Amino acid sequence: MKPDDVAYLTHMLRRRSGMMLGRAKPEFIEGRLAPVMRRFGFKDVSGLVAELRHGRDALARAVTEAMTTNESSFFRDRPSFDVFEQLVLPALLTRRGSAKRLRIWSAACAAGQEAYSIAMLLDDHKLAAKGWTIDVIATDISAEMVARGEQGLYGHFEVQRGLPVRRLVDHFSQEGSSWRVGENLRRMVTFRPFNLLDSFGWLEDIDVVFCRNVLMYLDHKAKVGVLDQISEVLLPDGYLMLGSVETPQGLSNAFDPVPGSPGLYVPARAALPRQAVG
Ligand SMILES: C[S@@+](CC[C@H](N)C(=O)[O-])C[C@H]1O[C@@H](n2cnc3c(N)ncnc32)[C@H](O)[C@@H]1O
């Protein structure tokens, strides 16, 4: 690959998604781009980049999606889900007991495993039968991933990673060699393509934001922007869950860690205007 082409791709990717290619090897980039080249009929990366330079948006979108890392699994980083199940959910069920409404956002949902894991924990409480309105909003920059989440169809290997057998039996039905998420969970989750660099204006009053294992791919400016916007859509007594290697430290003063609760953050007191006043 020509250094010029790598430089162009690096810049384009960063501008469109905040993602950094870093020191990615040419073979890695070519491997990720191979399906896009086949789909759009390019023999090599140079031809593809030449076309990108002409500003073909569909191609640029496909390239951006192809460069994403969509690694995920059900109940990934189990300690975070334990915190959600044992601390966050009981607190919110008490606090929202009269409104009976919960809005949880899986902000980089990949193929939906995170959103459905959340839905399974919510389903344990049979909230719909108790009159609660539950919205799990699942978004990702990759339209392909979002479509997979909507389908709710997972391979054998995917359901074997992290999903307890009891939950597989309770919430999935087998279709050939795959497993389909049941209707009661799918009713709770709404999928939508969304780029975290865009305005969060359509999101509001969120009780919990799961923004896990995505900041680690973004550049400093994008990380700051994402945390800043999360602090605006999150309710003052809401919660933020980050991935185990991620932290707002050095990026945002809007969140405080909850000691002893891996990955869990709450809006910082100083960041709340109504508490800062007086
Ligand atoms: C490693 S997966 C994390 C999935 C899940 N949150 C988890 O922890 O298992 C990272 C996801 O972030 C998405 N992503 C990367 N940049 C993004 C952006 N700018 N806006 C929205 N999603 C993005 C990728 O498409 C990918 O599906």
PDBQT file of the ligand as one rigid body, heavy atoms in Angstrom, charges set to zero:
ROOT
HETATM    1  C1  LIG A 301     -15.538  -3.476  20.185  1.00  0.00    +0.000 C 
HETATM    2  S1  LIG A 301     -17.188  -3.047  19.758  1.00  0.00    +0.000 S 
HETATM    3  C2  LIG A 301     -17.915  -2.871  21.360  1.00  0.00    +0.000 C 
HETATM    4  C3  LIG A 301     -19.255  -3.543  21.448  1.00  0.00    +0.000 C 
HETATM    5  C4  LIG A 301     -19.883  -3.556  22.842  1.00  0.00    +0.000 C 
HETATM    6  N1  LIG A 301     -20.093  -2.220  23.358  1.00  0.00    +0.000 N 
HETATM    7  C5  LIG A 301     -19.024  -4.338  23.805  1.00  0.00    +0.000 C 
HETATM    8  O1  LIG A 301     -18.418  -3.758  24.699  1.00  0.00    +0.000 OA
HETATM    9  O2  LIG A 301     -18.933  -5.554  23.642  1.00  0.00    +0.000 OA
HETATM   10  C6  LIG A 301     -16.963  -1.335  19.247  1.00  0.00    +0.000 C 
HETATM   11  C7  LIG A 301     -18.126  -0.839  18.397  1.00  0.00    +0.000 C 
HETATM   12  O3  LIG A 301     -17.999   0.580  18.282  1.00  0.00    +0.000 OA
HETATM   13  C8  LIG A 301     -18.510   0.951  17.022  1.00  0.00    +0.000 C 
HETATM   14  N2  LIG A 301     -18.031   2.294  16.694  1.00  0.00    +0.000 N 
HETATM   15  C9  LIG A 301     -16.777   2.694  16.358  1.00  0.00    +0.000 A 
HETATM   16  N3  LIG A 301     -16.747   4.011  16.116  1.00  0.00    +0.000 NA
HETATM   17  C10 LIG A 301     -18.009   4.470  16.307  1.00  0.00    +0.000 A 
HETATM   18  C11 LIG A 301     -18.622   5.748  16.194  1.00  0.00    +0.000 A 
HETATM   19  N4  LIG A 301     -17.935   6.835  15.847  1.00  0.00    +0.000 N 
HETATM   20  N5  LIG A 301     -19.937   5.841  16.451  1.00  0.00    +0.000 NA
HETATM   21  C12 LIG A 301     -20.668   4.745  16.819  1.00  0.00    +0.000 A 
HETATM   22  N6  LIG A 301     -20.144   3.503  16.929  1.00  0.00    +0.000 NA
HETATM   23  C13 LIG A 301     -18.823   3.373  16.675  1.00  0.00    +0.000 A 
HETATM   24  C14 LIG A 301     -18.012  -0.140  16.094  1.00  0.00    +0.000 C 
HETATM   25  O4  LIG A 301     -18.779  -0.225  14.920  1.00  0.00    +0.000 OA
HETATM   26  C15 LIG A 301     -18.120  -1.375  16.983  1.00  0.00    +0.000 C 
HETATM   27  O5  LIG A 301     -19.304  -2.115  16.729  1.00  0.00    +0.000 OA
ENDROOT
TORSDOF 0
